[in-house]
Amino acid sequence: MLRLAGIDLIGAVVFVSIYVAAGGRRLSQGAFVTSLVVFFGALTALWVHVERLRGRHHDPLTRLGRIAGALGLTLVAMPGLALMPLFALKGGLPAEVPLDDVIRPVMVLLLIALALVAVVNVTGVCWIAGSALVSRLRGNRPPLL
């Protein structure tokens, strides 16, 4: 579960980095879309690889629990790791410092990145289930998930 959570956390950092680079005009629109597609595919492939290595010998319910636990851990840890220092700074700095102008975009970036990480997880589950279904239809009998 921790390996999947690590991949999800890396994915969130990668997606935030892509959006920050695009927002800072360091990426063209084509480079932005290309990087999203390439990293989405790479993270999904890595996620599927790790899940197949670690979860192959477990029943489907256990595998889904590991996947949900890893995603849940990421959904809780990432905002905490990113926003806690900002809120601590906000409490320690004078009121004249416009830290709200930083916190709002960070929240939006986190929301977008976590949504993309959730889609990576769903895509990975669909890929594993689809490949297991194809194997079953061909006569090989692996577990469905």
N, C-alpha and C positions, 0 to 999 in steps of 0.2 A: 504494500500500500504506500509506503514512503517513497518508493521509486516512482510510482505514478504521480504522487503529489509533487515530487521534485520536478518531473517533466511538466506538470501543470504550472508550477511556479516559474520555471524557465520560460514556458510559453507566454505567461502573463508579462514577464519582463521583456521578452522579445517584441510582443505586440505593442506594449507601451513605448518601447524604443522606436519602433517603426512610426507610430503616430507622432511622437515628439519630433523625430527627424522630418517628417512631412509637414508638421505644423510650423517648424522653424525654417521652412522653405529650403531644406537641404536635399530633399528628394523631389524629383518631378512627379507629375501625376502618374505617368507610366511606370516609373521606378517604384512608386508607392504601391500600386496595384500588383506589380510583379513581385515585390518583396512579400506582400501579404500572401499571395498565392504560393510562392516557393516555401516560405516558412510555415504556412499552414500545412502544406503537404509533408514537409520534413518532420514537423512535430507530430502529425498524425501517424506517419510511418514509424517514428521512434516510439510513440505511445503503443501502437499495435505490437511492435516487436517486444517491448518490455512486458506487455500484458500476456502475450503468448508464451514468453519464457517463464514467467512467474506463476501464471494462473492456469496453465494447461491441465494440471492434475487436480484442480478443484472443481466442485460442482458449480453449475451456473449461478445459483443463488449466492454462493460465497464470492464468486467472481464479481457479480454485480454489487455486492456489499463492499468489496475492496475498491471498486471503481468509484462508487458513491462516496465512500469515506475519503478517498484521495481528493476528489473534486471538492467535497465539503471542507476538508482541511485547507485547501487552496483558497476557497471562497472566504474563509474566515481569516487566514493568516495574511494574505496579500494586502487587504485594506488596512489591517492592523500595523503591518510593517511599514507601509507607506505613509499612512495618515497620522500615526501616533507621534512621530517626531514633529510633524507640522503643527499639530494641536499643542504640543508641549512648547514649541517656539511661540505660538500665538499667545499662550498664557504668560510667557516670560518677557515678551517684547512690549514696548510702549504701544498704546492704542493708535498712534499715528502711523505705524508701519502697516501697510495694506496687505496683510498676509491672506485675507479672504480672496484676493485676486489670484493667489496661487493655489489655495485649497480647492476652490471650485473646479478649475481645469484638471487638477490631479484626480478628483473624484470622478469626473467624466472619463478620463483616460483609463482609470481602474475599471469602471463599469464596462467600457468597450472591450478592454483586454480580457476581463473575466468572462464576458459573453462569448468572445472568440475561443477561449479555452474550453468553455462548456461545449461549444460546437465541435471542437477537436475531439473531445471525449465521446460525444454522440456519434460523430463520423467514425471513430475507431471502433465503437461497439457495433455499429452497422456493418463495418468492414469485416470484423471477426464473425459476426452472425451470418453474414452473406457468404463468406468463404466456407464456413462450416456447413451451411445449407447446400452449397454447390458440391462439397465433398460427399455429403450424404446422398445427394441425387446421383452422383457418379458411382455409388456403391461402397465408398469408404464410409465407415461409421464412427467419426469422431463425435465427441459431445457437441451439442448444438452451440454452445457458447464456449 
